[in-house]
Amino acid sequence: DQQVKVLLDGQGADETLAGYSKYLPYYWQELWRENRPLYRRERFMAEEAGLQVQWTWKNKLAAQWPVLATSTAEKLRIREQQRMPGLDPDFVRAFGKSYYRLPVTNRLNNILYYNSFVNGLEELLRLADRNAMASGVEVRLPFLSHELVSFVFSLPAQMKIRDAMGKWILRRSMEPLLPATLLWHTNKIGFEPPQQSWMQSDQVGEMIRHSKKVLVSAGILDKTVLQEKIR
């Protein structure tokens, strides 16, 4: 008999509390415009932690003119996605519009909201739900309780990132309960499934080829993908 009926899943914490290092430049842009001393300290702490974060003159321009930067980035995204090989052009024109949208990055919370509600987290939640239902398990998401999410989005950026460390308020709140080596670790990695070995499976290869045919028939993929090798 299946002993486990309900699982707790931590999804949503990284998107609402800035758990990924990719959010650092957005935070720095906010500080560059509004708090230069804190900006310099945060950059220094990131360097001390050995974090490799891309930060160029373009970020400084985006900090000064966030609306213009967003408009420019959206135009670039539209060109890239309309020319994306493998997608049927009619499908892109009909359904690609929502993926062109980008937030005005004058605040860290803007990009977090975008990844939580517009483009990012929703896809992960769909996959998690399908996996759970396929296994007959109920998955609960405590970090996505609407009361908690509302509270988290009311917080300033400094409560989410501090000393180049994301999810800062969550880490501090858990100090009485968890060891410091777990709370303040910096070697975060994503879940890495063995995709390369999966791709070598004849069964998986056949499933992919069948899926391509279905998507071509539906007008989502261009028929040229049927001739491409599985990667």
Secondary structure, 3 states (H helix, E strand, C coil): CCCCCEEECCCCHHHHHCCCHHHHHHHHHHHHHHCHHHHHHHHHHHHHCCCCCCCCHHHHHHHHCHHHHHHHHHHHHHHHHHCCCCECHHHHHHHCHHHHCCCCCCCHHHHHHHHHHHCCHHHHHHHHHHHHHHCCCEEECHHHCHHHHHHHCCCCHHHCCECCECCHHHHHHCCCCCCHHHHCCCCCCCCCCCHHHHHCCHHHHHHHHHHHHHHHHCCCECHHHHHCCCC
